[in-house]
Amino acid sequence: MSQSNRGVARATPVVRHGSQPRPNAFATLSKGLALILAVAVTSSVSIVAIATWDLSRQVQTVHLGAAGDSSPLPEISAIAGGVNMLLVGSDSRANSEYSYGEDPESELNDVTMLLHISQDHTSATVVSFPRDTYVPIPECPDPEGGTFDAMSSQKINTTLGYGGLACTVLTVEALTGLDIPFAAEIKFDGVIEMSNAIGGVPVCVAAPIEDDHTELYLDAGTHELKGVDALKFLRTRYGVGDGSDVTRISSQQVFLSALVRKVKSADTLTDVSKLYGLAKAAVSNMVFSDSLNIDSLVQIAKALQPIDLSQIVFVQFPTVLSEDGSGLEPNEDSAEALFMALSEDQAVGLTSTDEGRGSVIDPTTVPTAPVETTDTEVTPTPDPSATTDPSVTPGLTELPDDVLGQTAAEARCTVGRTLEDQ
């Protein structure tokens, strides 16, 4: 894919110049309300929610490289144009307050997701990259000076440990042809603290989950997951689907869509204590690119606010099994179709799901058949002079059937896997 196919111009990084007055309570709350909406699409592994100016001074940042010149942001409003933001979940146990088993002694990006918001703020797409996918890694800046050499083929989850967050960004830019000016990284503790702050996420399980690796055991039914249980659910691989990372992504999307629906509910949006709890958890457990600050986060959140749930689409980066069976490789044709749509700022439509493998439709939400009436329904007569297909939505790209996923509006259940099947 050509590097010229870029859907979003590189954003100008933002810094604060001098001291600024502390905002009043109303302004603080307004920022918090906008930012909580960002939680919905940035996932449980990368929740961006900062509610107060004094908390913003605690944010850790990392430089991505050539992010442009710095300049102050204008009055807070929705960010102009589209957004590309990379969200990375690290498996690091460094300085953790919890126990996650043996330390792997290396840092991997267990979760790598790209958030794309359209230029007109009417749609958003979140692309999950399976951790076992072999991809080229470009030259990456060494935080201590110099550069790391490029590599022709390595698993994408090694990029964080190889060259930090900037290296993961550069790798995904090369893979997708998109410019990614914003990025954030979160560790295990952050997932726990932020799921606690939001009060848990209702997750449907279609069949029992049993996983000795993460020590997660859930019966079929709906569970309000928070804290360590939320993290275990997002990490479990052997306890869901067919035990692959691909079906784990499907399970994560079940969680994320439920998270979106809860965050956009009135109860969450009006609960100031939850907003502040998310803010505190975020700044304490995340690292942001230096192109992100309190104002730019608010602007991104405001761009997400009006997007309908049906227009927030979670998709999996399309892959095929590698020749030696040790991992996955990109399905280049399907990947090109996906990222061409995003570079041209098209909303995307799914033509297939992994129904039955990683998730299934929640049977409690299946609509009942409509009641028949005696009213005569009039079918419009097609206009013979029309030059476009009336069944096709303008600005919508239907993705190939091997690009799997779901919308945030869909209530689905994770397909569990018992120890007997492992």
Order of alpha helices (4+ residues) and beta strands (2+ residues): alpha-alpha-beta-beta-beta-beta-beta-beta-beta-beta-alpha-beta-alpha-beta-beta-beta-beta-alpha-alpha-alpha-alpha-beta-alpha-beta-beta-beta-alpha-beta-beta-beta-beta-beta
